[in-house]
Amino acid sequence: MPDFLLEIGCEEIPARMIDAASLELRERLHKLLDRERLLPAAALAYLDTPRRLAVLAANIPVAQPDVVEQVTGPSFSVAFKDSQPTPAAHAFAKKAGVDVSQLQRTTTPKGEYLSAVVTRKGRSAAEILAEALPKEIASIYWPKNMYWRKPSERFVRPVRWLVAMLDDEVIPLEFAGVRAGNQSRGHRILADRSVAIPRAGISYIEALEKARVLSREQREKQIRKTLDAATRTIPGARWREDKSLLDTVINLTEWPAAILGSFDPDFLELPEEVLVTVMRDHQKYFAVEDSRGSLSPHFLAVLNTDGDPDGIIRHGHERVLRARFNDARFFWQTDQKHPLRERTTWLKTVTFQKDLGSYWDKVLRVQRVCSWLCEKIRQGGIAVRPGVVHKAALLAKADLTTELVKEFTELQGIVGGLYARVQELDPDMKADAREAVAIAIYDHYKPQSMEDSVPRTVEGAVLSITDKADSIAGMFALGLQPTGSKDPFALRRQANGIVKTIAEHKLPVSLSQLFKDAREAYRGSAAEKKFVVAVDFDGTVSHFLRERLEFYLRDALGFNYDVVSAVLAPDSDDVVDAVARAQALKGVLHMPEFQAIAAACKRMRNILKQAKGAGIEPAVEFQALPDSADEETRLAAYVSTYAPIVEAHRQKREYQQALSVLAMARELVDAFFDKVMVMVADERIRANRLALLQTLLKEFSTVADFAEMVTEGKESNESSKQ
């Protein structure tokens, strides 16, 4: 079976777009091959660089397998009259490609029809790919597209060549006016020439390597190797690992090399965060640190060439970085002329969102909600300094008016924290309070992803949570909640940050109450007049937050989906409590008692659901009747005795102990279902037993809804037995 290769060659693709587009291209090709019954023997391989997206599929079928299928035609009564075929029969036979004598009589639920056994000959892989691939290439999503021939032909950058091959055969496809061939291109500087690809597969990789184009894995190894080699020239130094930056420079190069540059040590007087941001985000340089972890006056630049023997490139990078650092120093010094406390009123002219008012309006709302939240946290037994939170909330957004943030927007929040540390915030404020305010401001945008750390202090956590809740509440009230893959205001990310911060700081915060307070802070404002009345604020926010908590439990903490569903069924409002219940439930999953209880809960739920569907209501409460079976009275006695104990453990959040008490019911539940029929003819007994099941299911579900758990083995058929 042949190997398949597709390479799309174009002008340089923005580094940030390559990974997502490469993944989408592979997914599209895999679906195409699966749909056309041409799946390869192994997973798809790929090779991406700034100038190409390539996919390789090993050992795909030469053609689709032939398919034998039965085709149904007209009804027999229409196709035959007096045992003779009618024009309808002849037309069907012609369409099916068979003789009339080969038609068959088939009985279906709708009556008797004619049918024919037809062999559909499989199409060749080359024919299918030539027809389908241009459409798949054109369908790749890019944040921004270009057109250079016709407005209807768009791609991220102009396409310059295509390679499409099955082994050594060229597939005759065309996209954007470019016909596919077997000619690729080498490195733009080191091997700027056509590269003949003799055959799809490993020959393609080898041909590109000779033309100074490496795969992603090879480029990463080469970058790390050259960074290490350059850093070793400075005793005790090491380059600072930065995965995001490493991914970026991998996607900026085809044959990478690294050079070491230096800058004036006087620039080290600026905060490290400013220097690193300039190097990383604006120049794509790696920072260098000494043996103590402090920033060194050196940097590492990754080149898309084989080196800089004369130092010309290094000198150019040093000159550019010196200018950027001079700008940063000028902005830092200029900003100190107007301290943060003076800048707060400037926020009245800075728009937060066109319908939600200015950042000054936001500051006042956040301060108000922070005060309420601090009180709730103190009542929950956690120490917090409301004065620090109040001052931090007042100053948190002031850095948006600074020149440094205007130039380096990614430093917002961080600059505010740095300025708060060196400026006088209040004449009588003590040093420890000023440091606490600075840390809270510095951290209040955290976490910006699930991998990012949460704010370091409780005060920072309160400010971070409240700031994000204010944004989400306002956007939802305007009807601007995320839809599908669209989330222009990053509300999912902010909600993830709220959940993660509450969980890791173990804050006694009710999500529903937090957002009621956040919504209440808008009351009477000009923004409230623009809120969408038809929006079910409580309902949509509750559903949204449950999704975020589910995401945190499943993707961040790694709980199985059924554990998450079981835990969130009774309550999804208390993040810390949900995490504790999930951890407790995960700890007992291996126990056979809980497998049995989970199966029993499913059974109880189904019986109650069937009874409700039949219009049968359970009794108000279970009562011991003269006709009650021993098994049901013993089970009722267990509920009466141990339900208060389970509730006491639940109130103390002793979920492991609560689950241990619930496990004691296993034998009683098994005996009940083995010996007792619930859906009996006697209405009183039936209602009484339904009441017992309803009570038992309720008690079992206080920690988790066990009916949501996936159990081993086959479940019994309750409808037939009960």
Disulfide bonds with the S-S distance in Angstrom:
none
